[in-house]
């Protein structure tokens, strides 16, 4: 029995988990309810920086103040950039436009990754019963993996450098463990799903070929060979019976 259905089923679970993790990351900053009001990329001490609150948390959608350890976010704005100078109207050295470009691109990349992950999840149903479905799902999943890896890499580069910039200015700053964990876990899940889809497609093909060749060989030797053997035994019996009769007749004459 081919292992393709089992591998496809596990891959579907991994893709669904990756989609859930990406959605949770996207909801942080957009929905001020538990548990999404605890999701952020960077928290830093921003007291005295223009119009900033005492502490600020950055998400995909806005720069939120912190109230009782939870996000208190203003209006939602898609692809909100991490750029303290622009966010708060300051002129301090926080990396210039470098963080701005990295965080703007990561928002677009995560949406692309989410789209192809959903496509892979839908096509993954075909992988339960066909090799073509496995390879198509693997292709969609690999594209989602590519853009999700880009998103996680840009996120890490921008906010780790931003944290270091705040700390070099004698300000406390820390990374959001939930968002970082979700994004990199989604990368791992998509990678494993891609590999399993490929293995399921290739392994299923070898099993099917071996099974078909075994059936063909069985028909060849069991079918025609058996007929030849039976016909040969019949022909031998037809020659042996007259000889026995002749011998019996000679004995009767004697």
RADASUL-V714314 format. One record per backbone hydrogen bond with DSSP energy under -1.0 kcal/mol. CO is the residue of the C=O (numbers start at 1). NH is the residue of the N-H. Records with the same first field share a line. If there is no record, write none. Layout:
# RADASUL-V714314
CO = NH + NH
This chain:
# RADASUL-V714314
3 = 7
4 = 8
5 = 9
6 = 10
7 = 11
8 = 12
9 = 13
10 = 14
11 = 15
12 = 16
13 = 17
14 = 18
15 = 19
16 = 20
17 = 21
18 = 22
19 = 23
20 = 24
21 = 25
22 = 26
23 = 27
24 = 28
27 = 30 + 31
31 = 33
33 = 37
35 = 38
36 = 39
37 = 71
41 = 176
42 = 58
43 = 174
44 = 56
46 = 49
48 = 50
49 = 52
54 = 46
56 = 44
57 = 64
58 = 41
60 = 80
61 = 77
62 = 59
64 = 57
65 = 72
67 = 70
70 = 67
72 = 65
81 = 83
83 = 87
84 = 88
85 = 89 + 90
92 = 94
95 = 98
97 = 101
98 = 102
99 = 103
100 = 104
101 = 105
102 = 106
104 = 108
105 = 109
106 = 110
107 = 111
108 = 112
109 = 113
110 = 114
111 = 115
112 = 116
113 = 117
114 = 118
115 = 119
116 = 120
117 = 121
118 = 122
119 = 123
120 = 124
122 = 125
123 = 126
126 = 129 + 130
130 = 134
131 = 135
132 = 136
133 = 137
134 = 138
135 = 139
136 = 140
137 = 141
138 = 142
139 = 143
140 = 144
141 = 145
142 = 146
143 = 147
144 = 148
145 = 149
146 = 150
147 = 151
148 = 152
149 = 153
150 = 154
151 = 155
152 = 156
153 = 157
154 = 158
155 = 159
156 = 160
157 = 161
158 = 162
159 = 163
160 = 164
161 = 165
162 = 166
163 = 167
164 = 168
166 = 171
167 = 170
172 = 45
174 = 43
176 = 180
177 = 181
178 = 182
179 = 183
180 = 184
181 = 185
182 = 186
183 = 187
184 = 188
185 = 189
186 = 190
187 = 191
188 = 192
189 = 193
190 = 194
191 = 195
192 = 196
193 = 197
194 = 198
195 = 199
196 = 200
197 = 201
198 = 202
199 = 203
200 = 204
201 = 205
202 = 206
203 = 207
204 = 208
205 = 209
206 = 210
207 = 211
208 = 212
209 = 213
210 = 214
211 = 215
212 = 216
213 = 217
214 = 218
215 = 219
216 = 220
217 = 221
218 = 222
219 = 223
223 = 227
224 = 228
225 = 229
226 = 230
227 = 231
228 = 232
229 = 233
230 = 234
231 = 235
232 = 236
233 = 237
234 = 238
235 = 239
236 = 240
237 = 241
240 = 244
241 = 245
242 = 246
243 = 247
244 = 248
245 = 249
246 = 250
247 = 251
248 = 252
249 = 253
250 = 254
